[in-house]
Amino acid sequence: MKIRKGSTIKEEIIMPKIKTNRAAAKRFKATGTGKLKRNKAYKSHILTKKSTKRKRNLRQATITDATNVKNMKKVLPYL
């Protein structure tokens, strides 16, 4: 029998689940191999000074750098 914290009978306390950071969950998607896909920055405003080629390249998603993956796995434990 598992009892939640705060009950009068305590056999075993269920530890809380880790929450997913919702801001990060909206910005990253997992690929089939487990890598994290993200959109590129600098695409939202002041686009007149940016070349068409640059804006076109910013449309494409990219894979998150390996140096950031460890931290991203902490904020996205179930992704």
C-alpha positions as CSV (number, residue, x, y, z in Angstrom):
1,M,0.0,0.0,0.0
2,K,1.4,3.4,-1.0
3,I,0.5,6.4,1.0
4,R,1.0,10.0,0.0
5,K,2.8,12.5,2.1
6,G,0.6,14.0,4.8
7,S,-1.5,10.9,5.5
8,T,-1.8,9.5,9.0
9,I,-0.7,6.0,8.0
10,K,2.9,6.1,6.6
11,E,4.2,2.9,5.1
12,E,5.9,4.3,2.1
13,I,6.1,7.9,0.8
14,I,5.8,8.4,-3.0
15,M,8.5,10.8,-4.1
16,P,7.2,13.6,-6.4
17,K,7.8,13.4,-10.1
18,I,10.3,15.8,-11.8
19,K,8.4,18.6,-13.5
20,T,9.1,19.4,-17.2
21,N,10.1,23.0,-17.8
22,R,7.2,24.1,-20.0
23,A,9.1,27.0,-21.7
24,A,11.8,24.5,-22.8
25,A,9.2,21.9,-23.9
26,K,7.7,24.4,-26.3
27,R,11.1,25.2,-27.9
28,F,12.6,21.7,-28.3
29,K,11.5,18.5,-29.9
30,A,13.2,15.1,-29.7
31,T,14.3,13.3,-32.9
32,G,13.9,9.6,-33.4
33,T,17.5,9.1,-32.3
34,G,17.1,11.1,-29.1
35,K,18.8,14.3,-30.2
36,L,17.1,17.7,-29.5
37,K,15.9,19.8,-32.4
38,R,15.5,23.5,-32.0
39,N,14.7,26.6,-34.1
40,K,17.3,29.2,-34.9
41,A,17.4,32.6,-33.2
42,Y,17.4,36.1,-34.8
43,K,14.4,35.5,-36.9
44,S,11.7,37.6,-35.1
45,H,12.4,41.3,-35.8
46,I,14.8,43.7,-37.6
47,L,14.6,41.6,-40.7
48,T,15.1,44.4,-43.2
49,K,18.8,44.5,-42.8
50,K,19.2,40.8,-43.1
51,S,19.7,39.3,-46.5
52,T,17.2,36.9,-48.1
53,K,19.7,34.1,-48.0
54,R,20.3,34.6,-44.2
55,K,16.6,34.7,-43.5
56,R,16.0,31.6,-45.6
57,N,18.8,29.7,-43.6
58,L,17.2,30.8,-40.3
59,R,14.0,29.0,-41.2
60,Q,15.6,25.6,-41.0
61,A,15.7,23.8,-37.6
62,T,19.0,22.6,-36.3
63,I,20.3,20.1,-33.7
64,T,21.1,21.3,-30.2
65,D,24.9,21.5,-29.5
66,A,26.3,18.6,-27.5
67,T,27.6,21.0,-24.8
68,N,24.0,22.0,-23.9
69,V,22.3,18.6,-24.1
70,K,23.2,17.6,-20.5
71,N,21.4,20.8,-19.1
72,M,18.5,20.3,-21.5
73,K,17.9,16.7,-20.3
74,K,17.5,18.1,-16.7
75,V,14.7,20.5,-17.7
76,L,13.1,18.0,-20.1
77,P,13.3,14.7,-18.2
78,Y,10.5,13.0,-20.2
79,L,11.3,14.2,-23.7
